[in-house]
């Protein structure tokens, strides 16, 4: 790790100011950034911690659904979202290990948009709103490919607002080494239809499986998608699974999520 | 049983208190006054010619004390292979020099070609990056695939070795024609091609070394993560740096796991010593985890074809094995013996098969060196045999339990010499098979399979019956086979004046529990409390000699040396007692810590005798030296042969291909048991590693020689959730016939016997599920491989 300066602002305005500086990098839970810095693959001049800002912490019900402060650790979401949105709480409780869950945050996860992270599937499947220091971004507009989001320079996430579905479940199949999602599927059934968010599988990051959404909106049962096929052409291939294997997982896990919801 | 003291008692591991409370002292915990930090510059290409290394900028950076390159070590010796293997044609193996730092060429990603020593680690790290930037290395095509390496004479890992082959070994060459003929004439032949996957050892503690030089005396000290400090001293002294052996102390303090990877001497150890000498400063290096992945000696990596010839009723006629074994870029110390004498000699298994032949071609590639890893050769042999037997049973529709029983060497046949030259002294394989079938409730399998089916899973059962050769090794025999060292061990028992006891042992404990078990033996033998005995190990200045811990040898070789030293203590004690009790020595008996005159109530306690030995006021000084300290060296007469039967049950999820090991039963014959709790722990750990190999772990280099599985993001280690609660039975005990403790060794058994049991169970599950086309899946039997096999 190289030397860096560290600031921990207490307000959103101060954070925005600090992040406008040369070589500034936002730090939330640091579960990706810190290892990258330790390997000397990143060397920001200033780390701006976002964990000291009160408005960015905590879980509560409010306008539009469940509000989760961007700097809220996974362990807190797992505990405090359980009675409002159990599927989301279960997802948070299954990320990484206890150490990761104590430090890693929802804002950090979706700002990084790792293609195998769990949270993006829930944000997308829930049709959540990503609230930043500048605007509100709909989930469908927010995720823009591998490690790419709608966030602009100097923009950072304040909170994420989740509408609460009638039924939902997240089923993850672990990559055997990292325990990230080799494929993870979040299914959410709302009054106006079903949304299916898939992480880990797509070669362009998290995506919605629209064929399944259509079928499940008509008939919310595992059998409803039995006849569907996922095209391996859009799937990722790596050491732990081929595109065809991931395409299979998308379907199998979606069916299991529907059954579990 | 269970007793609470001495041999056979489940005494709690005394070392665990310090390990579990953070009070262990590992190499990196040690800071020597004035210590500087070393960082190595490692090749980022698999194969390349070093054109230039400009050290000027790095040397001028803040805090930098010295910069080293291969040029600095070109006139010192190389790190040798411990065994000279001869090819089938009688030629000696090809043995390229393994330098301290790569010189001329780099031969694998992670090959260290330069080093920086600086005041701080961060400064050394910065300068190492500068040195890397200032190095010109012309990249050459990487040699990764073994078959291609053997076929390609223009692209060479070592310029002087045209076909990248170390040796082409046959065992036993005289069997070759006979085995070929037997296979040709056999009513049935089953053929299986398989890969024994390369493993990264992943000891919890990365390698680390501290070099010190004392200019006042010219002495050196190396503190290092070693499984056998005496071997490291020998190699550094006699082969690499030429330091007189009596001017070099090697200390291996607490060591956090080795699994084989810390048996060997590595160049980093020589570098910190040379740097300490040059700078008159202690120099420390500690590997980062990514360095461990790239530069620790890996394990396994065989590509094998095995043929089993048999009668239609499953009676074995012949086994023929052809293996390519990867040694990587250089010959690590035991790399040449692992695929040969630790593998080929086990290819008869526990079976009375008349014809066995093994051919091993060992190949240099641009990958990290490969060497012995828990089990070392014996897991490879067992996996090939137990998989091909399973395949044969399916082809002929035979019961895998009965086929093994039919072919076992029976108890009346011991001692039994196999066609591949091992002389098994004792065993009882039918008994371990019976035991495992009983504890696993084989009869109830169909009921369990139905329960699994009800929850949507396929259940399968897999068997492995195995034997290994441990207690390494009889020196006269290994000498004939090419070993360049003897493989005895040594111990000194020092009874202190106040009656407590220090035992200096050559075996090194890096998790095995020697500090607990060895005192149990002393306690039983001398009738003293275990707590009065301390084990001293891992320091060449304190212990008489030793060949370290590996090959399940600590108890069967070093433990026996200690036992023999204890015999000498008792014998001397009798002489002292005879004098004090005014009796004839032949009338003195020793039991329960008391020297007594037979048939009388006259007696002296062990403590009184010890005190007298050091305060010899009433003592036969004319005929007997004072003091009570004895040393013994012990060279085993034969290998020991632990054996057993393992049974695994799995559930397979057809939708995802995921395999869950739901039950694992072990019936082991380890001979006499010194501490059953530690034996169980060893089996648990070994089976855990075996399940890791079977289901999780793999090591992938791409075609350019980059290690794709170079971190825990991609190298899957088994975790607690991947292993079941084990069921371990060691009630079948046929004591070793040639050592006085009757012990065989238990450290590697789990890793040897378990992988084929797991894979056999997976194939069984798939077959039962109707996937009849799946007859083999290479390890690791990962979810994607199982799914692909089902849907392939």
Interface residues (C-beta under 8 A of the other chain):
Chain A: X39 X40 X173 X176 X177 X178 X239 X240 X241 X242 X244 X245 X248 X249 X252 X253 X256
Chain B: X129 X290 X655 X656 X657 X658 X696 X698 X700 X708 X709 X712 X713 X714 X715 X716 X717 X782 X783 X784 X787 X788 X791
